[in-house]
Amino acid sequence: MGRFIVSSDMPSSAPSSSVSRRSVVKGAAWAVPAIVVAAPVPAFAASPCTPTTALDDLTPGTTPGTITFQPSGVTATLSFSSSTPGGGTGATGQVAATSTTPSWNYIELEMTSALRQGSYVELTITLSQPVEGLSFTLHDIDEVTGSWYDRVRVYTSGYTYARGDNVTGTGSAGDLFRPLTPGDRPIDSGLGDVRLTWPGAVSSVRVRYVAGANGRSRNQHIGLGDLSYQACILPNGTAQPGGVLPQQRTLGVQPGVRRLSTGTPKFVTSDGTADL
């Protein structure tokens, strides 16, 4: 995983076991899916300070109705919309699995058929109540000349990001996240990853996956990894040892309050071996 950076400019494939991302043409019509992320409070919690989803427990090829944070009492809805110009949205919203060892799951954001520059799939995460430290990884941002050009814009302000070594940009309107150099990078390499975190309280976030050029791949995608947030704080500015990086500026955090874990982004099994 690459550098941890605070954003300085903050703007207002059908599932398969194959890592090869654009080898199959998807022709099915797409209906806007909505994924409800439910978070009941369990009697016993392994990680009460970092409620996290478990995409690896889901079945590839399904469009889940409910995903559980472990543990939490928060619910969220993941909804998708798309542009009209160029192509369909393929397996967007479905669970996919890598062919890596070990294999791990992610949720697709996909565009199919011959795309026109500016075509997009947009993800909105709406929470039932505000949470702090909402965090997730977008995997496999890369490009192949003359084929697909992955770009990502973040609309919800207040975020920080950690970029893989082959990703540049800040996610703003004029500086979208994008690859540094062309090439179809392995999804488990971490080279094409961006970890987004909102240190302050948010109740909804929105990101857009954009086709950066006219494409002939007929199958370009990125993957949404597990979601998590921070449920525990320490009062009076008491720092948890090893919890906060000196160079990190937290945005929108109440003075005198510091979270248990808001430094190096926390990665989970579903984010791939390169993130561990």
CORHU-V446966 format. One line per field, one symbol per residue. phi: phi as a letter, one per 20 degrees, with the letter a starting at -180 (. if undefined). psi: psi as a letter, one per 30 degrees, with the letter a starting at -180 (. if undefined). A space follows every 50 residues. Layout:
phi = ???
psi = ???
//
This chain:
phi = .efecefecdfg.hfbfefgececeddffddfecdedecfeffccfcfec gcfcffeeegnedfeccdfddadedbddcccbeefmmddlegneeccedf cffbdbdfccccmfedgngbcddcddefbfcdmgbaddemebbcgncdcf ccddeefnedbcdffdccndnfgebffaffcfqefgfefmfdecedcdfe fcdbccccedffagddfmadbcceegebbeddcdfmmfefgmecfgeeee dmefgnccffbcdggedcgfenffef
psi = kbkkkkkfjjk.kkklfkfjfhfkkkgklkkjlkjkjkiljlekkeiffi kkliffflkkfljkekkkkjllgkllkjlklllekjlagbgkflklklgl jlllllkkjkklajlkkfklkkkkjklflklkgkklkklhjalkkgcljk kkkkfklglllkklfgkllfflegikklkellkjkkfgffegkkjkkjel klfklklkkkjflkkgfgikllkkakkllkfklklggkkkkgekkefkkk kgkkkgkkleihckkkklefglfff.
//
